Every structure is written in structure tokens, then in C-alpha cells.
């Protein structure tokens, strides 16, 4: 019996995360072209626009948490979107330390123009699967996500942190 790549795990080409990364790279390149070439925004900016459209006004920290992104990077993305007049940052008079971000009408229009195009790309990629396979895929993906989150909660704190600026491992000797 021949093993599948996920059963074999013999080389980098067999690894789940590598294979998902390759899929994301090819499929994501189409979304990047749409975002950057058609609308003048990055894929990260598109994700923020989509989250705000679907969730309404949010504090920047809640947005970062919802997107599984760090606050500093989310703040830079929000600043770029404010400059492009796609996002509005409001500070309540009664609490100067809290802020809310929301889409401007231009940001809402961008979402409404871009989202159908991104949906078509996703539908075309998923068309490689039969309808029943799509359901099984969605279920499997949800289980994989839950497993990855549980593993991260268990192992993440003990994994070494890299010093990316110097290409060395963290100071804790790991």
C-alpha cells in the first residue's frame, strides 16, 4: 500500500504546513494582485477591511486579537488605511485611552467591490472537490485548527523564541 504524503512525512514536500503554504502562496498571489493592482491595498489591509466590514467598529486590540496578529503590526496597517481614507479612528470623549476603528463609506465600497472577486477565486479553487468533499474538507480543517490551537497552548510557551534581527536563538539559551 502506498502512503499518502500526510502519512509518509518523509520530506519537506510531504509536510502539511509546507503544502498549505504552497497552496496559499499560489492562491494568495491572485488576491494580492487584485488588492494591490486593482485597489491599491495590501493583502493585510484587505483582511482588516474585511474584518471591520463583517464585525463593525472594534478597538484596535480586539481587531488584532480577532485576526491573530500582533498589535504593533495591526496598528501600522490601521494607520495606512486611515491615510488611504478607508478606515476611521475615533476616540470617545469620556475615555481618551480607548479608540474604535471602523470603515469609512469608501472602505465599505472597497469591500463590496473586492469581496465578490475573492469569493470567485475561492470557489474556483474549491471546485476541484466534489460537494461532499468540500463538507468533509471544512470539517477536517476545523479539527486541524482546533488541534493546532491546543498544541500551541500546550507547547507554544516552551518553544524557543528567535532573535530575527541577528539570526540567532533567544537569550534564554533556547
C-alpha positions as CSV (number, residue, x, y, z in Angstrom):
1,X,0.0,0.0,0.0
2,X,1.3,3.4,-0.9
3,X,1.3,6.0,1.8
4,X,-0.1,9.5,1.2
5,X,2.2,12.5,1.8
6,X,0.5,13.2,5.1
7,X,1.1,9.6,6.2
8,X,4.6,9.5,4.8
9,X,6.1,12.8,6.1
10,X,9.4,11.8,4.6
11,X,10.4,15.1,3.1
12,X,9.5,18.8,3.3
13,X,7.2,18.3,0.3
14,X,5.1,15.9,2.5
15,X,4.7,18.3,5.4
16,X,1.2,19.7,5.9
17,X,2.3,23.2,6.7
18,X,4.6,23.3,3.7
19,X,1.9,22.1,1.4
20,X,-0.7,24.5,2.8
21,X,1.9,27.3,2.4
22,X,2.4,26.4,-1.2
23,X,-1.4,26.5,-1.8
24,X,-1.7,29.8,0.0
25,X,1.2,31.2,-2.0
26,X,-0.3,30.4,-5.4
27,X,-3.9,31.2,-4.5
28,X,-2.9,34.2,-2.4
29,X,-0.9,35.7,-5.3
30,X,-4.2,36.2,-7.2
31,X,-5.7,38.0,-4.2
32,X,-2.6,40.1,-3.8
33,X,-2.7,41.1,-7.5
34,X,-6.4,42.1,-7.1
35,X,-5.7,44.0,-3.9
36,X,-2.5,45.8,-4.9
37,X,-3.1,46.2,-8.7
38,X,-6.8,46.8,-8.6
39,X,-7.4,48.6,-5.3
40,X,-4.0,49.9,-4.0
41,X,-4.1,48.0,-0.8
42,X,-2.1,45.1,0.6
43,X,-3.5,41.7,1.5
44,X,-3.1,42.5,5.2
45,X,-5.0,45.8,4.7
46,X,-7.7,43.8,2.8
47,X,-8.0,41.4,5.8
48,X,-8.5,44.4,8.1
49,X,-11.2,45.9,5.8
50,X,-13.0,42.6,5.7
51,X,-12.9,42.1,9.4
52,X,-14.3,45.6,10.1
53,X,-17.0,45.2,7.4
54,X,-18.1,41.9,8.9
55,X,-17.7,42.9,12.6
56,X,-18.4,46.6,12.7
57,X,-16.4,49.1,14.9
58,X,-13.8,47.5,17.1
59,X,-11.0,48.6,19.4
60,X,-7.6,48.1,17.6
61,X,-6.6,45.5,20.2
62,X,-9.7,43.4,19.7
63,X,-9.2,43.6,15.9
64,X,-5.6,42.3,16.3
65,X,-6.7,39.5,18.6
66,X,-9.5,38.6,16.2
67,X,-7.1,38.4,13.3
68,X,-4.4,36.6,15.3
69,X,-1.9,39.4,14.6
70,X,0.3,41.4,16.9
71,X,-0.9,44.8,18.0
72,X,2.0,46.8,16.5
73,X,1.6,45.4,13.0
74,X,-2.2,45.9,13.2
75,X,-1.6,49.5,14.3
76,X,0.7,50.1,11.3
77,X,-1.9,48.6,9.0
78,X,-4.7,50.7,10.5
79,X,-2.5,53.9,10.1
80,X,-2.1,53.1,6.4
81,X,-5.8,52.5,6.0
82,X,-6.6,55.8,7.8
83,X,-4.2,57.6,5.5
84,X,-6.0,56.0,2.5
85,X,-9.3,57.2,4.0
86,X,-10.7,53.6,4.2
87,X,-10.8,53.4,8.0
88,X,-11.8,56.0,10.6
89,X,-10.2,56.0,14.1
90,X,-12.5,57.6,16.7
91,X,-11.6,58.3,20.3
92,X,-14.5,58.6,22.7
93,X,-14.6,61.8,24.7
94,X,-15.2,60.0,28.0
95,X,-12.2,57.7,27.6
96,X,-9.2,59.1,25.7
97,X,-7.2,55.9,26.1
98,X,-9.6,53.8,24.1
99,X,-10.2,54.0,20.4
100,X,-12.5,52.4,17.9
101,X,-11.8,51.8,14.3
102,X,-14.5,51.5,11.6
103,X,-14.8,51.6,7.9
104,X,-15.5,54.8,6.1
105,X,-18.0,54.7,3.2
106,X,-15.0,54.3,0.8
107,X,-13.9,51.3,2.9
108,X,-17.3,49.7,2.7
109,X,-17.4,50.3,-1.1
110,X,-14.0,48.7,-1.4
111,X,-15.2,45.6,0.5
112,X,-18.3,45.3,-1.6
113,X,-16.3,45.6,-4.8
114,X,-13.4,43.2,-3.8
115,X,-15.2,40.5,-1.8
116,X,-17.1,39.0,-4.7
117,X,-13.9,38.7,-6.7
118,X,-12.1,37.0,-3.8
119,X,-15.1,34.7,-3.3
120,X,-14.9,33.7,-7.0
121,X,-11.2,32.7,-6.6
122,X,-12.1,30.6,-3.5
123,X,-15.0,29.0,-5.3
124,X,-12.8,28.1,-8.3
125,X,-10.2,26.5,-6.2
126,X,-12.7,24.6,-4.2
127,X,-14.3,23.4,-7.5
128,X,-11.5,20.8,-7.6
129,X,-13.5,18.9,-4.9
130,X,-16.9,17.3,-5.1
131,X,-19.6,18.9,-3.0
132,X,-19.4,16.2,-0.3
133,X,-15.6,16.5,-0.3
134,X,-16.0,20.2,0.4
135,X,-18.1,19.5,3.5
136,X,-15.5,16.9,4.7
137,X,-12.7,19.3,4.0
138,X,-14.4,22.0,6.0
139,X,-14.9,19.6,8.9
140,X,-11.3,18.4,8.7
141,X,-10.0,21.9,8.5
142,X,-11.9,22.9,11.7
143,X,-10.5,19.8,13.5
144,X,-6.9,20.7,12.3
145,X,-7.4,24.3,13.5
146,X,-8.6,23.1,16.9
147,X,-5.7,20.6,17.2
148,X,-3.2,23.3,16.2
149,X,-4.6,25.7,18.8
150,X,-4.4,23.0,21.5
151,X,-0.8,22.2,20.6
152,X,0.1,25.9,20.7
153,X,-1.5,26.3,24.1
154,X,0.5,23.3,25.3
155,X,3.8,23.7,23.6
156,X,4.0,27.3,22.5
157,X,5.2,28.8,25.8
158,X,8.1,26.3,25.9
159,X,9.3,26.8,22.3
160,X,12.4,28.9,21.8
161,X,12.0,32.5,20.6
162,X,14.2,33.6,17.8
163,X,16.1,36.8,17.6
164,X,15.3,37.5,13.9
165,X,17.3,40.7,13.8
166,X,20.6,38.9,14.5
167,X,19.7,35.4,13.1
168,X,20.3,33.9,16.5
169,X,18.3,32.0,19.0
170,X,16.8,33.8,22.0
171,X,18.8,34.9,25.1
172,X,17.2,32.2,27.2
173,X,19.6,29.7,25.6
174,X,17.0,28.0,23.5
